[in-house]
Amino acid sequence: MRNQNNEYISRLKLDDFQVLLEEFDIELNQTTQQSILNMIKNNQYALAHEQYHFVLENYIKKLTSEFTCQKILILLNSYFKPLLNV
């Protein structure tokens, strides 16, 4: 099951990610959306292991604001992280 979830995340399209952002009330320009989606796809190990979350957080803060970063972290922890911890 975990491999299927990793594959799902790896194949996630920007359109689908935009739906998730909407559901979590996160507003970002398309360039930032794509950057964060790429980060999610390419750093699944860091998403699954809390000791690496600070790296993701710092990257997101550089792209967005502190407030938006916290909203994105909620999305990562409540949607993506459970997929990777199955």
Secondary structure as UniProt FT lines:
FT   HELIX           2..11
FT   HELIX           14..23
FT   TURN            24..25
FT   HELIX           30..42
FT   HELIX           44..48
FT   HELIX           50..52
FT   HELIX           53..63
FT   HELIX           66..75
FT   HELIX           76..80
FT   HELIX           81..84
//
